[in-house]
């Protein structure tokens, strides 16, 4: 029987942390054998998990978004629930509902798929805004309220959503309130020619995923998340991060309308992501390079390009911010 998440101790010795670092390397290697030519995307996804954040993966269909999530679930031995978002999906299909039992004449709550350690919200932007909003409390508070009763979600709880490009037919724009709850956003992109040739010669990605052996556990993930919190960020580093955030709010030139910069929630997440990246590099302190590395993934979906008539994407705006803010 699996130990209840509340009973898991997050206290780890330095020796245990080093052992976990070795297993992280095994995670990277195993994932790279399935998701070819995407080492950076794998590391960013891992960085997001260790920072206790939620991940948005946006790209065209067939680019390996779902395969990446299944790979993460297998290698961390996480309980995975896949929710296929469609325009007829209802909030109760995600959260669960109370059903009347005529035998004891009582209503009994039947939990929905949201009560899992890892949620794959597949094609999130194909659902209506009402259904999308059903995930907001779970993403922010790691709990859900149904029929006036608030219920805790498992720990760890990771919400990974895939999204099709907004110009595709049958998609709904995600509201800013939901986008801001995703710590990071990544794109998969096409593999290089050599990687694609290997894919054509190998067995299917699904078969490779099924053969994966867990190298970490949900308990390990909680311990790693706790270790990331202990990574040190100096006052100068925090000042640099604040300069970046201030530029998104006040200095970023946007044509065609007002521009909303990074929120305090995003700022906190930005620092956690930088700490997580530093931890993955084997360091106990954050460097400006860590902030610059995770910056585009943290900022791109928050810098609303729909207000920019110059044709720049959120990724372009994020790079512009990093280019204009100097390291003191």
C-alpha positions in Angstrom: 0.0 0.0 0.0 1.4 3.4 -0.9 2.2 5.8 1.9 -0.2 8.7 2.2 1.4 11.9 0.9 0.9 13.6 4.2 3.1 11.0 5.9 6.1 11.6 3.6 9.1 13.2 5.2 10.8 15.8 3.1 13.9 15.9 5.3 16.9 14.5 3.3 20.6 14.4 4.1 23.2 15.8 1.8 24.1 12.2 0.9 20.5 11.4 -0.1 20.3 14.5 -2.2 23.5 13.5 -4.1 21.9 10.1 -4.7 18.8 11.8 -6.1 21.0 13.9 -8.3 22.5 10.7 -9.8 19.0 9.4 -10.4 18.0 12.7 -12.1 20.8 12.0 -14.6 19.3 8.6 -15.2 15.9 10.3 -15.7 17.4 12.7 -18.3 19.1 9.8 -20.2 16.0 7.6 -20.3 13.7 10.5 -21.4 16.2 11.6 -24.1 16.0 8.0 -25.5 12.3 8.4 -26.1 12.0 12.2 -26.8 14.8 12.6 -29.3 16.6 15.9 -29.9 14.7 17.6 -27.1 17.2 17.5 -24.2 16.5 21.2 -23.4 12.8 20.8 -23.4 13.1 17.8 -21.1 15.3 19.8 -18.7 12.8 22.7 -18.7 9.9 20.3 -17.9 11.9 18.7 -15.1 12.9 22.2 -13.8 9.2 23.1 -13.7 8.3 20.0 -11.7 11.1 20.5 -9.2 10.0 24.1 -8.7 6.5 22.8 -7.8 5.0 24.4 -10.8 2.5 23.6 -13.6 3.6 23.3 -17.2 2.0 24.3 -20.5 3.2 22.7 -23.6 2.1 24.4 -26.8 2.7 23.1 -30.3 1.1 21.5 -33.4 -0.5 18.0 -33.0 1.9 15.1 -33.3 5.0 16.9 -31.9 5.4 14.7 -28.9 3.7 16.7 -26.2 1.6 13.8 -24.8 4.6 11.4 -25.1 6.7 13.7 -23.0 4.0 13.7 -20.2 3.7 10.0 -20.3 7.5 9.7 -20.1 7.6 11.9 -17.0 4.8 9.9 -15.4 6.6 6.6 -16.0 10.0 7.7 -14.9 8.7 9.3 -11.7 6.2 6.5 -11.1 3.4 9.0 -10.7 -0.3 8.2 -10.9 -1.4 9.8 -14.2 -4.9 10.9 -15.2 -5.4 12.0 -18.7 -8.3 14.3 -19.4 -9.2 14.9 -23.0 -10.6 18.4 -23.2 -13.4 18.8 -25.7 -16.1 21.5 -26.1 -18.7 19.2 -24.4 -16.6 18.4 -21.3 -18.2 19.6 -18.1 -16.6 20.7 -14.8 -18.1 17.7 -13.0 -16.2 15.4 -15.5 -13.0 16.8 -14.1 -13.7 17.4 -10.4 -16.2 14.6 -9.7 -19.8 14.8 -8.3 -22.1 13.5 -5.6 -24.3 10.6 -6.7 -27.4 9.5 -4.7 -27.3 5.9 -3.4 -30.9 4.7 -3.0 -29.8 1.9 -0.6 -28.6 4.1 2.2 -30.5 7.2 0.9 -27.4 9.4 0.9 -25.3 11.2 -1.6 -21.7 9.9 -2.0 -18.9 11.9 -3.6 -17.2 10.2 -6.5 -13.9 11.9 -7.2 -13.0 12.9 -10.7 -9.7 12.4 -12.5 -8.3 15.6 -11.0 -7.5 13.6 -7.8 -4.2 12.2 -9.2 -0.5 13.1 -8.8 0.0 14.0 -12.4 -2.8 15.5 -14.6 -2.5 15.5 -18.4 -5.0 18.1 -19.6 -4.8 17.2 -23.3 -5.7 20.0 -25.7 -6.9 22.3 -22.8 -7.9 25.1 -25.1 -10.5 23.0 -26.9 -12.8 23.1 -23.9 -15.1 26.0 -23.1 -13.9 28.7 -20.7 -16.4 27.4 -18.0 -14.7 24.0 -18.1 -11.2 25.5 -18.2 -12.0 27.5 -15.1 -12.8 24.3 -13.2 -9.0 23.7 -12.9 -8.2 27.1 -11.4 -8.6 26.3 -7.7 -6.7 23.0 -8.1 -3.8 24.7 -9.8 -3.5 27.5 -7.3 -4.5 25.9 -3.9 -4.0 22.2 -4.7 -7.5 21.5 -3.5 -11.0 21.5 -5.0 -14.4 22.5 -3.6 -17.4 20.5 -4.8 -20.9 20.8 -3.2 -19.5 23.1 -0.6 -16.9 20.7 0.6 -13.2 21.3 0.1 -11.0 18.3 -0.6 -7.2 18.1 -0.6 -5.4 16.9 -3.7 -2.4 14.5 -3.6 1.1 15.7 -2.9 2.8 15.9 -5.2 0.3 17.4 -7.6 1.4 18.4 -11.1 -0.8 19.8 -13.8 0.6 19.6 -17.3 -1.6 20.9 -20.1 -1.1 20.6 -23.9 -2.4 23.4 -26.1 -2.9 23.7 -29.8 -1.9 27.0 -31.5 -4.7 29.4 -31.0 -5.1 29.9 -34.8 -6.4 26.3 -35.1 -10.1 25.7 -35.6 -12.1 24.8 -32.5 -9.9 26.4 -29.8 -10.7 28.9 -27.1 -8.2 31.4 -25.7 -7.0 30.6 -22.2 -7.8 33.6 -19.9 -4.8 35.4 -18.3 -5.9 34.2 -14.9 -5.3 30.6 -16.0 -2.2 31.3 -18.0 -0.6 32.9 -15.0 -1.1 29.7 -13.0 1.3 27.9 -15.4 4.8 28.4 -14.1 6.4 27.7 -17.5 5.5 27.2 -21.1 7.5 25.3 -23.7 7.3 24.3 -27.3 8.5 21.0 -28.7 9.4 21.9 -32.2 10.4 19.6 -35.0 13.3 17.1 -34.4 16.4 17.4 -36.5 16.9 15.2 -39.5 19.1 12.6 -37.8 16.7 12.3 -34.8 13.7 11.9 -37.2 15.6 9.1 -39.1 16.1 7.3 -35.8 12.4 7.6 -35.0 11.5 6.1 -38.4 13.8 3.1 -37.7 12.8 2.5 -34.1 9.6 1.0 -32.7 6.8 3.5 -31.8 7.2 6.1 -29.1 4.3 4.5 -27.2 6.1 1.1 -27.1 9.3 2.8 -25.8 7.3 4.6 -23.1 5.8 1.3 -21.9 9.3 -0.2 -21.6 10.5 2.6 -19.3 11.4 1.6 -15.8 10.9 4.2 -13.0 14.1 5.8 -11.8 12.5 8.1 -9.2 9.3 8.0 -7.1 6.7 10.5 -6.0 8.4 10.6 -2.6 11.6 11.5 -4.3 9.9 14.3 -6.2 8.6 15.8 -2.9 12.1 15.6 -1.5 13.6 17.2 -4.6 11.1 20.0 -4.4 12.1 20.6 -0.8 15.8 20.7 -1.7 15.1 23.3 -4.4 13.6 25.6 -1.8 17.0 25.5 0.0 18.9 26.9 -3.0 20.3 30.4 -2.1 19.4 33.5 -4.0 21.5 36.6 -3.0 20.1 40.1 -2.6 21.8 41.1 -5.8 20.3 38.2 -7.7 16.8 39.1 -6.4 17.4 42.7 -7.4 18.2 41.6 -10.9 15.0 39.5 -11.0 13.0 42.5 -9.8 14.6 44.6 -12.5 13.4 42.2 -15.1 9.9 42.1 -13.7 9.8 45.9 -13.5 10.7 46.1 -17.1 7.8 43.9 -18.1 5.5 46.2 -16.2 6.8 49.6 -17.1 9.5 49.5 -19.8 8.4 47.0 -22.4 7.2 48.9 -25.5 3.9 47.5 -26.8 2.0 48.8 -29.8 -1.8 48.9 -29.8 -2.8 48.9 -26.2 -2.0 48.6 -22.5 0.4 45.9 -21.4 0.2 43.8 -18.3 3.5 42.8 -16.8 4.4 39.9 -14.6 2.3 39.5 -11.5 3.6 38.9 -8.0 2.6 35.2 -8.4 4.7 35.1 -11.6 7.7 36.7 -9.8 7.7 34.1 -7.0 7.5 31.4 -9.6 10.3 32.9 -11.6 12.6 32.8 -8.6 11.6 29.2 -7.9 12.3 28.2 -11.5 15.7 29.8 -11.4 16.5 28.0 -8.1 15.3 24.7 -9.7 17.6 25.2 -12.7 20.5 26.0 -10.5 19.8 22.8 -8.5 19.8 20.8 -11.7 23.2 22.2 -12.6 24.5 21.0 -9.2 24.8 24.4 -7.6 23.5 25.7 -4.2 23.1 29.3 -5.3 21.4 31.0 -8.2 23.3 32.8 -10.9 22.0 35.4 -13.4 22.5 32.7 -16.1 19.8 30.6 -14.4 17.4 33.5 -14.5 18.1 34.1 -18.2 17.8 30.4 -19.1 14.3 29.9 -17.5 13.2 33.5 -18.3 11.6 32.8 -21.8 9.7 29.8 -20.5 8.4 31.7 -17.5 7.5 35.0 -19.3 6.5 34.1 -22.9 2.8 33.1 -22.1 2.4 36.0 -19.6 3.5 38.8 -22.0 0.3 39.0 -24.0 1.3 39.3 -27.7 -2.3 39.9 -28.7 -1.9 43.5 -27.6 1.3 43.9 -29.8 0.5 44.8 -33.4 4.2 44.4 -34.4 3.8 40.7 -35.0 6.1 39.7 -32.1 5.3 36.5 -30.2 5.5 36.1 -26.4 8.9 34.5 -26.8 10.2 37.5 -28.8 9.0 39.8 -26.1 10.6 37.7 -23.4 13.9 37.8 -25.2 13.6 41.6 -25.6 13.1 42.0 -21.8 16.2 39.9 -21.0 18.2 41.9 -23.6 17.3 45.3 -22.1 17.9 44.5 -18.4 21.6 44.6 -17.5 23.2 42.5 -14.8 24.7 44.8 -12.1 
